[in-house]
């Protein structure tokens, strides 16, 4: 593992680089789960070491279903990340969460179907706790960092993750609203759950780009609409990341760093040597 990073940023639609980094270098890590979506840029921001990864690849050629979430999270862990801030686009399922606003959600609903959701399997079982899927401390620090930008930001709400890459039907959108969902996106799952398995703090800075397709007085969501709003919000996102770098300390006053301590259930003697080696970065401290 490399030296510790203050945090890593995973950029979603419309955010493919992180200006302001100094002393940068690119890493091209390989992992037991394949290669991450893009080269990982390491650098310094406000005196802190940070990393940036483009979730959909440089040029946005990887669909939400095709993102190698396991490789992305594993690679960031390899490089020394202990915290991840996900920046992503989302649709709003609430009148008061308007396009242009930012949401720091506190709950997550997984409605995806075709993704690898865990590092575990192949002879080792772990039941990680995700009752609160976003790190409360990192979420609060990120909320404060966004508030300092002057952007309109909302604390809390449930993010439902759909498979994509298509947008919702009106029937689906109305159903999600009836379920009490607040915002809708395509990438938080399984990313948040893998981060917890890797004992990393994780939060989402969700940029509302549209009202999905439920709002009778608003145009249905389009790619052009998403990109236009994201471009408008890019300055807020970049300033918020800088604010976070200026305020985040090394201490992690949360339970994320020991998430696997009571999650591993397989008897160590039954774990195949190949699997033990594959997952050593995550489990070695519990299986030594």
Phi and psi restraints in degrees (value plus and minus 20) as a CYANA .aco file:
   2 UNK   PHI     -99.6   -59.6
   2 UNK   PSI    -198.6  -158.6
   3 UNK   PHI     -85.9   -45.9
   3 UNK   PSI     136.6   176.6
   4 UNK   PHI     -85.9   -45.9
   4 UNK   PSI     126.4   166.4
   5 UNK   PHI    -128.7   -88.7
   5 UNK   PSI     128.0   168.0
   6 UNK   PHI     -84.5   -44.5
   6 UNK   PSI     -64.1   -24.1
   7 UNK   PHI    -189.0  -149.0
   7 UNK   PSI     146.4   186.4
   8 UNK   PHI    -139.5   -99.5
   8 UNK   PSI     130.1   170.1
   9 UNK   PHI    -135.4   -95.4
   9 UNK   PSI     109.0   149.0
  10 UNK   PHI    -125.4   -85.4
  10 UNK   PSI      96.6   136.6
  11 UNK   PHI    -113.8   -73.8
  11 UNK   PSI     115.0   155.0
  12 UNK   PHI    -120.8   -80.8
  12 UNK   PSI    -168.8  -128.8
  13 UNK   PHI     -74.4   -34.4
  13 UNK   PSI     106.6   146.6
  14 UNK   PHI      67.5   107.5
  14 UNK   PSI     -28.7    11.3
  15 UNK   PHI    -146.5  -106.5
  15 UNK   PSI      79.9   119.9
  16 UNK   PHI    -135.8   -95.8
  16 UNK   PSI     -17.6    22.4
  17 UNK   PHI    -176.9  -136.9
  17 UNK   PSI     146.5   186.5
  18 UNK   PHI    -149.9  -109.9
  18 UNK   PSI      72.1   112.1
  19 UNK   PHI     -82.4   -42.4
  19 UNK   PSI     136.5   176.5
  20 UNK   PHI      78.8   118.8
  20 UNK   PSI     -32.4     7.6
  21 UNK   PHI     -92.8   -52.8
  21 UNK   PSI     120.9   160.9
  22 UNK   PHI    -139.1   -99.1
  22 UNK   PSI     144.4   184.4
  23 UNK   PHI      30.7    70.7
  23 UNK   PSI      29.1    69.1
  24 UNK   PHI    -105.4   -65.4
  24 UNK   PSI     134.2   174.2
  25 UNK   PHI    -170.1  -130.1
  25 UNK   PSI     134.6   174.6
  26 UNK   PHI    -121.4   -81.4
  26 UNK   PSI     118.4   158.4
  27 UNK   PHI    -134.5   -94.5
  27 UNK   PSI     122.3   162.3
  28 UNK   PHI    -141.8  -101.8
  28 UNK   PSI      46.3    86.3
  29 UNK   PHI     -91.0   -51.0
  29 UNK   PSI     130.4   170.4
  30 UNK   PHI    -131.3   -91.3
  30 UNK   PSI     130.2   170.2
  31 UNK   PHI    -153.8  -113.8
  31 UNK   PSI     146.9   186.9
  32 UNK   PHI     -82.4   -42.4
  32 UNK   PSI     -30.6     9.4
  33 UNK   PHI    -130.3   -90.3
  33 UNK   PSI      -7.9    32.1
  34 UNK   PHI      84.5   124.5
  34 UNK   PSI    -186.0  -146.0
  35 UNK   PHI    -114.0   -74.0
  35 UNK   PSI     126.5   166.5
  36 UNK   PHI     -89.3   -49.3
  36 UNK   PSI     152.5   192.5
  37 UNK   PHI     -81.9   -41.9
  37 UNK   PSI     -51.2   -11.2
  38 UNK   PHI    -174.7  -134.7
  38 UNK   PSI     146.3   186.3
  39 UNK   PHI     -76.6   -36.6
  39 UNK   PSI     125.3   165.3
  40 UNK   PHI    -119.1   -79.1
  40 UNK   PSI     103.3   143.3
  41 UNK   PHI    -111.7   -71.7
  41 UNK   PSI     102.3   142.3
  42 UNK   PHI    -125.7   -85.7
  42 UNK   PSI     121.6   161.6
  43 UNK   PHI    -188.7  -148.7
  43 UNK   PSI    -190.1  -150.1
  44 UNK   PHI    -137.8   -97.8
  44 UNK   PSI     120.2   160.2
  45 UNK   PHI    -161.9  -121.9
  45 UNK   PSI      98.9   138.9
  46 UNK   PHI      32.4    72.4
  46 UNK   PSI      18.9    58.9
  47 UNK   PHI      59.7    99.7
  47 UNK   PSI     -18.5    21.5
  48 UNK   PHI    -127.2   -87.2
  48 UNK   PSI     126.8   166.8
  49 UNK   PHI    -106.5   -66.5
  49 UNK   PSI     105.8   145.8
  50 UNK   PHI    -153.7  -113.7
  50 UNK   PSI     146.3   186.3
  51 UNK   PHI    -152.0  -112.0
  51 UNK   PSI     133.9   173.9
  52 UNK   PHI    -155.0  -115.0
  52 UNK   PSI     115.5   155.5
  53 UNK   PHI    -153.0  -113.0
  53 UNK   PSI     112.4   152.4
  54 UNK   PHI    -108.8   -68.8
  54 UNK   PSI      90.5   130.5
  55 UNK   PHI     -78.0   -38.0
  55 UNK   PSI     -59.5   -19.5
  56 UNK   PHI    -118.5   -78.5
  56 UNK   PSI      -7.1    32.9
  57 UNK   PHI      63.0   103.0
  57 UNK   PSI     138.6   178.6
  58 UNK   PHI     -93.4   -53.4
  58 UNK   PSI      96.5   136.5
  59 UNK   PHI      80.5   120.5
  59 UNK   PSI     -20.5    19.5
  60 UNK   PHI      33.0    73.0
  60 UNK   PSI      49.7    89.7
  61 UNK   PHI    -136.5   -96.5
  61 UNK   PSI     -17.2    22.8
  62 UNK   PHI    -131.0   -91.0
  62 UNK   PSI     101.0   141.0
  63 UNK   PHI     -94.1   -54.1
  63 UNK   PSI     142.5   182.5
  64 UNK   PHI     -74.2   -34.2
  64 UNK   PSI     -58.7   -18.7
  65 UNK   PHI     -89.9   -49.9
  65 UNK   PSI     -53.2   -13.2
  66 UNK   PHI    -107.3   -67.3
  66 UNK   PSI     -27.3    12.7
  67 UNK   PHI     -79.2   -39.2
  67 UNK   PSI     113.7   153.7
  68 UNK   PHI    -106.9   -66.9
  68 UNK   PSI      59.7    99.7
  69 UNK   PHI     -81.0   -41.0
  69 UNK   PSI     -58.8   -18.8
  70 UNK   PHI     -84.5   -44.5
  70 UNK   PSI     -63.4   -23.4
  71 UNK   PHI     -84.9   -44.9
  71 UNK   PSI     -59.7   -19.7
  72 UNK   PHI     -81.6   -41.6
  72 UNK   PSI     -69.7   -29.7
  73 UNK   PHI     -87.5   -47.5
  73 UNK   PSI     -63.7   -23.7
  74 UNK   PHI     -81.6   -41.6
  74 UNK   PSI     -62.9   -22.9
  75 UNK   PHI     -83.7   -43.7
  75 UNK   PSI     -61.6   -21.6
  76 UNK   PHI     -85.2   -45.2
  76 UNK   PSI     -58.0   -18.0
  77 UNK   PHI     -83.9   -43.9
  77 UNK   PSI     -63.0   -23.0
  78 UNK   PHI     -76.6   -36.6
  78 UNK   PSI     -58.5   -18.5
  79 UNK   PHI    -103.4   -63.4
  79 UNK   PSI     -19.4    20.6
  80 UNK   PHI      84.5   124.5
  80 UNK   PSI     -11.4    28.6
  81 UNK   PHI     -89.9   -49.9
  81 UNK   PSI     119.7   159.7
  82 UNK   PHI    -138.6   -98.6
  82 UNK   PSI     -32.9     7.1
  83 UNK   PHI    -157.7  -117.7
  83 UNK   PSI     125.7   165.7
  84 UNK   PHI    -151.7  -111.7
  84 UNK   PSI     110.0   150.0
  85 UNK   PHI    -128.7   -88.7
  85 UNK   PSI      97.0   137.0
  86 UNK   PHI    -111.5   -71.5
  86 UNK   PSI     108.2   148.2
  87 UNK   PHI    -132.0   -92.0
  87 UNK   PSI     100.6   140.6
  88 UNK   PHI    -166.1  -126.1
  88 UNK   PSI     141.5   181.5
  89 UNK   PHI    -106.2   -66.2
  89 UNK   PSI     131.0   171.0
  90 UNK   PHI    -170.0  -130.0
  90 UNK   PSI     139.3   179.3
  91 UNK   PHI    -118.6   -78.6
  91 UNK   PSI     131.6   171.6
  92 UNK   PHI    -116.1   -76.1
  92 UNK   PSI     119.3   159.3
  93 UNK   PHI    -132.0   -92.0
  93 UNK   PSI      -6.6    33.4
  94 UNK   PHI    -152.6  -112.6
  94 UNK   PSI     122.4   162.4
  95 UNK   PHI     -80.3   -40.3
  95 UNK   PSI     -57.8   -17.8
  96 UNK   PHI    -102.9   -62.9
  96 UNK   PSI     -29.5    10.5
  97 UNK   PHI    -119.2   -79.2
  97 UNK   PSI      68.3   108.3
  98 UNK   PHI    -111.2   -71.2
  98 UNK   PSI     136.1   176.1
  99 UNK   PHI     -72.7   -32.7
  99 UNK   PSI     115.4   155.4
 100 UNK   PHI      78.3   118.3
 100 UNK   PSI     -39.2     0.8
 101 UNK   PHI     -99.5   -59.5
 101 UNK   PSI     145.3   185.3
 102 UNK   PHI    -140.7  -100.7
 102 UNK   PSI     120.9   160.9
 103 UNK   PHI    -144.8  -104.8
 103 UNK   PSI     114.4   154.4
 104 UNK   PHI    -127.6   -87.6
 104 UNK   PSI      72.0   112.0
 105 UNK   PHI     -90.3   -50.3
 105 UNK   PSI     137.0   177.0
 106 UNK   PHI    -139.0   -99.0
 106 UNK   PSI     -23.0    17.0
 107 UNK   PHI    -158.6  -118.6
 107 UNK   PSI     142.3   182.3
 108 UNK   PHI    -163.0  -123.0
 108 UNK   PSI     117.0   157.0
 109 UNK   PHI    -146.1  -106.1
 109 UNK   PSI     101.5   141.5
 110 UNK   PHI    -112.1   -72.1
 110 UNK   PSI      89.1   129.1
 111 UNK   PHI    -135.3   -95.3
 111 UNK   PSI       1.5    41.5
 112 UNK   PHI    -103.5   -63.5
 112 UNK   PSI     146.8   186.8
 113 UNK   PHI    -153.1  -113.1
 113 UNK   PSI     -46.9    -6.9
 114 UNK   PHI    -142.7  -102.7
 114 UNK   PSI      16.9    56.9
 115 UNK   PHI    -145.3  -105.3
 115 UNK   PSI     132.8   172.8
 116 UNK   PHI     -96.0   -56.0
 116 UNK   PSI      96.9   136.9
 117 UNK   PHI    -121.6   -81.6
 117 UNK   PSI     -24.9    15.1
 118 UNK   PHI    -169.0  -129.0
 118 UNK   PSI     131.2   171.2
 119 UNK   PHI     -95.0   -55.0
 119 UNK   PSI     -39.0     1.0
 120 UNK   PHI    -114.9   -74.9
 120 UNK   PSI     143.8   183.8
 121 UNK   PHI     112.2   152.2
 121 UNK   PSI    -189.7  -149.7
 122 UNK   PHI      33.4    73.4
 122 UNK   PSI      20.9    60.9
 123 UNK   PHI      82.9   122.9
 123 UNK   PSI     -18.5    21.5
 124 UNK   PHI    -159.5  -119.5
 124 UNK   PSI     113.2   153.2
 125 UNK   PHI    -136.9   -96.9
 125 UNK   PSI     114.8   154.8
 126 UNK   PHI    -158.3  -118.3
 126 UNK   PSI     112.0   152.0
 127 UNK   PHI    -131.2   -91.2
 127 UNK   PSI      69.7   109.7
 128 UNK   PHI    -101.3   -61.3
 128 UNK   PSI     123.6   163.6
 129 UNK   PHI    -103.1   -63.1
 129 UNK   PSI     107.8   147.8
 130 UNK   PHI    -154.9  -114.9
 130 UNK   PSI      12.9    52.9
 131 UNK   PHI     -74.3   -34.3
 131 UNK   PSI     -59.7   -19.7
 132 UNK   PHI    -135.9   -95.9
 132 UNK   PSI      72.6   112.6
 133 UNK   PHI     -91.3   -51.3
 133 UNK   PSI     -40.8    -0.8
 134 UNK   PHI    -123.8   -83.8
 134 UNK   PSI     118.2   158.2
 135 UNK   PHI     -82.8   -42.8
 135 UNK   PSI     100.4   140.4
 136 UNK   PHI     -84.4   -44.4
 136 UNK   PSI     -56.5   -16.5
 137 UNK   PHI     -90.2   -50.2
 137 UNK   PSI     -67.8   -27.8
 138 UNK   PHI     -85.3   -45.3
 138 UNK   PSI     -56.7   -16.7
 139 UNK   PHI     -82.1   -42.1
 139 UNK   PSI     -62.3   -22.3
 140 UNK   PHI     -86.7   -46.7
 140 UNK   PSI     -62.0   -22.0
 141 UNK   PHI     -84.8   -44.8
 141 UNK   PSI     -58.5   -18.5
 142 UNK   PHI     -88.8   -48.8
 142 UNK   PSI     -59.8   -19.8
 143 UNK   PHI     -76.5   -36.5
 143 UNK   PSI     -68.6   -28.6
 144 UNK   PHI     -83.3   -43.3
 144 UNK   PSI     -57.1   -17.1
 145 UNK   PHI     -85.4   -45.4
 145 UNK   PSI     -58.1   -18.1
 146 UNK   PHI     -92.2   -52.2
 146 UNK   PSI     -60.6   -20.6
 147 UNK   PHI     -76.4   -36.4
 147 UNK   PSI     -55.9   -15.9
 148 UNK   PHI     -87.6   -47.6
 148 UNK   PSI     -36.9     3.1
 149 UNK   PHI    -100.7   -60.7
 149 UNK   PSI     -35.9     4.1
 150 UNK   PHI      69.2   109.2
 150 UNK   PSI     -22.7    17.3
 151 UNK   PHI     -89.8   -49.8
 151 UNK   PSI     135.6   175.6
 152 UNK   PHI     -99.9   -59.9
 152 UNK   PSI      98.7   138.7
 153 UNK   PHI    -150.9  -110.9
 153 UNK   PSI     121.3   161.3
 154 UNK   PHI    -134.0   -94.0
 154 UNK   PSI     117.3   157.3
 155 UNK   PHI    -119.7   -79.7
 155 UNK   PSI      99.5   139.5
 156 UNK   PHI      77.1   117.1
 156 UNK   PSI     146.9   186.9
 157 UNK   PHI     106.5   146.5
 157 UNK   PSI     137.9   177.9
 158 UNK   PHI    -122.3   -82.3
 158 UNK   PSI     106.2   146.2
 159 UNK   PHI    -116.7   -76.7
 159 UNK   PSI      98.4   138.4
 160 UNK   PHI    -115.9   -75.9
 160 UNK   PSI     111.7   151.7
 161 UNK   PHI    -124.7   -84.7
 161 UNK   PSI      99.3   139.3
 162 UNK   PHI    -121.0   -81.0
 162 UNK   PSI     144.9   184.9
 163 UNK   PHI     -87.7   -47.7
 163 UNK   PSI     -62.8   -22.8
 164 UNK   PHI      49.2    89.2
 164 UNK   PSI    -191.5  -151.5
 165 UNK   PHI     -99.2   -59.2
 165 UNK   PSI     -24.8    15.2
 166 UNK   PHI     -92.5   -52.5
 166 UNK   PSI     139.7   179.7
 167 UNK   PHI    -102.7   -62.7
 167 UNK   PSI     152.2   192.2
 168 UNK   PHI     -92.0   -52.0
 168 UNK   PSI     137.2   177.2
 169 UNK   PHI    -101.6   -61.6
 169 UNK   PSI     144.7   184.7
 170 UNK   PHI     -82.1   -42.1
 170 UNK   PSI     -58.5   -18.5
 171 UNK   PHI     -83.0   -43.0
 171 UNK   PSI     -62.1   -22.1
 172 UNK   PHI     -84.4   -44.4
 172 UNK   PSI     -65.4   -25.4
 173 UNK   PHI     -81.4   -41.4
 173 UNK   PSI     -63.5   -23.5
 174 UNK   PHI     -86.3   -46.3
 174 UNK   PSI     -54.6   -14.6
 175 UNK   PHI     -85.3   -45.3
 175 UNK   PSI     -63.6   -23.6
 176 UNK   PHI     -82.3   -42.3
 176 UNK   PSI     -58.2   -18.2
 177 UNK   PHI     -84.0   -44.0
 177 UNK   PSI     -61.6   -21.6
 178 UNK   PHI     -84.8   -44.8
 178 UNK   PSI     -48.9    -8.9
 179 UNK   PHI     -95.9   -55.9
 179 UNK   PSI     -31.1     8.9
 180 UNK   PHI      72.6   112.6
 180 UNK   PSI      -3.4    36.6
 181 UNK   PHI     -93.2   -53.2
 181 UNK   PSI     130.2   170.2
 182 UNK   PHI    -123.1   -83.1
 182 UNK   PSI     -64.0   -24.0
 183 UNK   PHI    -159.5  -119.5
 183 UNK   PSI     141.7   181.7
 184 UNK   PHI    -153.4  -113.4
 184 UNK   PSI     114.7   154.7
 185 UNK   PHI    -166.4  -126.4
 185 UNK   PSI    -192.4  -152.4
 186 UNK   PHI    -148.2  -108.2
 186 UNK   PSI     -18.1    21.9
 187 UNK   PHI    -152.2  -112.2
 187 UNK   PSI     -28.7    11.3
 188 UNK   PHI     -87.0   -47.0
 188 UNK   PSI     -46.3    -6.3
 189 UNK   PHI    -132.1   -92.1
 189 UNK   PSI     109.2   149.2
 190 UNK   PHI    -114.8   -74.8
 190 UNK   PSI      -5.5    34.5
 191 UNK   PHI     -73.9   -33.9
 191 UNK   PSI     -67.2   -27.2
 192 UNK   PHI     -84.2   -44.2
 192 UNK   PSI     -58.7   -18.7
 193 UNK   PHI     -91.3   -51.3
 193 UNK   PSI     -57.7   -17.7
 194 UNK   PHI     -86.6   -46.6
 194 UNK   PSI     -57.7   -17.7
 195 UNK   PHI     -81.2   -41.2
 195 UNK   PSI     -60.0   -20.0
 196 UNK   PHI     -86.2   -46.2
 196 UNK   PSI     -61.6   -21.6
 197 UNK   PHI     -81.5   -41.5
 197 UNK   PSI     -52.4   -12.4
 198 UNK   PHI    -105.3   -65.3
 198 UNK   PSI     -16.2    23.8
 199 UNK   PHI      41.2    81.2
 199 UNK   PSI      17.1    57.1
 200 UNK   PHI    -125.6   -85.6
 200 UNK   PSI     122.1   162.1
 201 UNK   PHI     -89.9   -49.9
 201 UNK   PSI     122.6   162.6
 202 UNK   PHI    -165.4  -125.4
 202 UNK   PSI     116.0   156.0
 203 UNK   PHI    -165.7  -125.7
 203 UNK   PSI     144.9   184.9
 204 UNK   PHI    -140.4  -100.4
 204 UNK   PSI     111.6   151.6
 205 UNK   PHI    -124.4   -84.4
 205 UNK   PSI      77.8   117.8
 206 UNK   PHI    -116.6   -76.6
 206 UNK   PSI     105.7   145.7
 207 UNK   PHI    -118.9   -78.9
 207 UNK   PSI      97.4   137.4
 208 UNK   PHI     -95.1   -55.1
 208 UNK   PSI     100.7   140.7
 209 UNK   PHI    -128.1   -88.1
 209 UNK   PSI     -34.6     5.4
 210 UNK   PHI    -188.6  -148.6
 210 UNK   PSI     154.6   194.6
 211 UNK   PHI    -122.0   -82.0
 211 UNK   PSI      12.4    52.4
 212 UNK   PHI      34.5    74.5
 212 UNK   PSI    -149.0  -109.0
 213 UNK   PHI    -148.3  -108.3
 213 UNK   PSI      -9.6    30.4
 214 UNK   PHI    -105.6   -65.6
 214 UNK   PSI     -43.4    -3.4
 215 UNK   PHI    -100.0   -60.0
 215 UNK   PSI      96.9   136.9
 216 UNK   PHI     -88.4   -48.4
 216 UNK   PSI     -45.0    -5.0
 217 UNK   PHI    -120.9   -80.9
 217 UNK   PSI     -15.9    24.1
 218 UNK   PHI    -136.8   -96.8
 218 UNK   PSI     131.2   171.2
 219 UNK   PHI     -88.5   -48.5
 219 UNK   PSI     123.4   163.4
 220 UNK   PHI     -79.0   -39.0
 220 UNK   PSI     130.5   170.5
 221 UNK   PHI     -81.4   -41.4
 221 UNK   PSI     120.6   160.6
 222 UNK   PHI    -154.9  -114.9
 222 UNK   PSI     143.4   183.4
 223 UNK   PHI     -80.7   -40.7
 223 UNK   PSI     -61.9   -21.9
 224 UNK   PHI     -80.0   -40.0
 224 UNK   PSI     -60.0   -20.0
 225 UNK   PHI     -83.4   -43.4
 225 UNK   PSI     -64.0   -24.0
 226 UNK   PHI     -80.4   -40.4
 226 UNK   PSI     -70.0   -30.0
 227 UNK   PHI     -86.1   -46.1
 227 UNK   PSI     -60.6   -20.6
 228 UNK   PHI     -80.4   -40.4
 228 UNK   PSI     -65.6   -25.6
 229 UNK   PHI     -89.0   -49.0
 229 UNK   PSI     -59.7   -19.7
 230 UNK   PHI     -83.6   -43.6
 230 UNK   PSI     -61.4   -21.4
 231 UNK   PHI     -80.9   -40.9
 231 UNK   PSI     -58.0   -18.0
 232 UNK   PHI     -86.0   -46.0
 232 UNK   PSI     -54.1   -14.1
 233 UNK   PHI    -111.2   -71.2
 233 UNK   PSI     -24.6    15.4
 234 UNK   PHI     -77.0   -37.0
 234 UNK   PSI     -62.4   -22.4
 235 UNK   PHI     -81.8   -41.8
 235 UNK   PSI     -59.6   -19.6
 236 UNK   PHI     -84.0   -44.0
 236 UNK   PSI     -62.7   -22.7
 237 UNK   PHI     -82.2   -42.2
 237 UNK   PSI     -65.4   -25.4
 238 UNK   PHI     -85.6   -45.6
 238 UNK   PSI     -60.9   -20.9
 239 UNK   PHI     -87.6   -47.6
 239 UNK   PSI     -57.1   -17.1
 240 UNK   PHI     -84.2   -44.2
 240 UNK   PSI     -60.0   -20.0
 241 UNK   PHI     -83.9   -43.9
 241 UNK   PSI     -61.6   -21.6
 242 UNK   PHI     -82.7   -42.7
 242 UNK   PSI     -64.3   -24.3
 243 UNK   PHI     -79.7   -39.7
 243 UNK   PSI     -59.6   -19.6
 244 UNK   PHI     -85.7   -45.7
 244 UNK   PSI     -61.6   -21.6
 245 UNK   PHI     -81.8   -41.8
 245 UNK   PSI     -52.9   -12.9
 246 UNK   PHI     -97.0   -57.0
 246 UNK   PSI     -39.7     0.3
 247 UNK   PHI    -134.5   -94.5
 247 UNK   PSI     -35.2     4.8
 248 UNK   PHI    -103.6   -63.6
 248 UNK   PSI     107.2   147.2
 249 UNK   PHI    -116.3   -76.3
 249 UNK   PSI     149.8   189.8
 250 UNK   PHI     -91.6   -51.6
 250 UNK   PSI     -44.5    -4.5
 251 UNK   PHI     -87.0   -47.0
 251 UNK   PSI     119.2   159.2
 252 UNK   PHI    -138.2   -98.2
 252 UNK   PSI      73.4   113.4
 253 UNK   PHI    -104.5   -64.5
 253 UNK   PSI      34.3    74.3
 254 UNK   PHI    -163.4  -123.4
 254 UNK   PSI     157.2   197.2
 255 UNK   PHI    -117.8   -77.8
 255 UNK   PSI     -15.7    24.3
 256 UNK   PHI     -79.8   -39.8
 256 UNK   PSI     -56.2   -16.2
 257 UNK   PHI     -91.5   -51.5
 257 UNK   PSI     -25.2    14.8
 258 UNK   PHI    -150.4  -110.4
 258 UNK   PSI      10.2    50.2
 259 UNK   PHI     -83.0   -43.0
 259 UNK   PSI     -47.6    -7.6
 260 UNK   PHI    -109.6   -69.6
 260 UNK   PSI     -26.4    13.6
 261 UNK   PHI     -76.3   -36.3
 261 UNK   PSI     -60.1   -20.1
 262 UNK   PHI    -135.5   -95.5
 262 UNK   PSI      -4.0    36.0
 263 UNK   PHI    -117.3   -77.3
 263 UNK   PSI     -48.8    -8.8
 264 UNK   PHI     -95.4   -55.4
 264 UNK   PSI     105.7   145.7
 265 UNK   PHI    -134.9   -94.9
 265 UNK   PSI     -38.7     1.3
 266 UNK   PHI     -91.6   -51.6
 266 UNK   PSI     115.8   155.8
 267 UNK   PHI     -81.7   -41.7
 267 UNK   PSI     107.9   147.9
 268 UNK   PHI     -72.2   -32.2
 268 UNK   PSI     -55.6   -15.6
 269 UNK   PHI     -86.3   -46.3
 269 UNK   PSI     -37.9     2.1
 270 UNK   PHI    -114.3   -74.3
 270 UNK   PSI     -24.1    15.9
 271 UNK   PHI    -101.4   -61.4
 271 UNK   PSI     102.6   142.6
 272 UNK   PHI     -78.9   -38.9
 272 UNK   PSI     124.8   164.8
 273 UNK   PHI     -78.4   -38.4
 273 UNK   PSI     -58.2   -18.2
 274 UNK   PHI     -85.0   -45.0
 274 UNK   PSI     -60.8   -20.8
 275 UNK   PHI     -89.8   -49.8
 275 UNK   PSI     -59.6   -19.6
 276 UNK   PHI     -79.1   -39.1
 276 UNK   PSI     -62.1   -22.1
 277 UNK   PHI     -89.2   -49.2
 277 UNK   PSI     -60.3   -20.3
 278 UNK   PHI     -80.8   -40.8
 278 UNK   PSI     -56.7   -16.7
 279 UNK   PHI    -124.0   -84.0
 279 UNK   PSI      -7.5    32.5
 280 UNK   PHI     -77.6   -37.6
 280 UNK   PSI     -57.0   -17.0
 281 UNK   PHI     -78.6   -38.6
 281 UNK   PSI     -52.8   -12.8
 282 UNK   PHI    -112.6   -72.6
 282 UNK   PSI     -53.8   -13.8
 283 UNK   PHI    -137.7   -97.7
 283 UNK   PSI     -28.1    11.9
 284 UNK   PHI     -75.5   -35.5
 284 UNK   PSI     -57.8   -17.8
 285 UNK   PHI     -88.4   -48.4
 285 UNK   PSI     -37.2     2.8
 286 UNK   PHI    -121.5   -81.5
 286 UNK   PSI     -34.0     6.0
 287 UNK   PHI    -134.9   -94.9
 287 UNK   PSI     -15.0    25.0
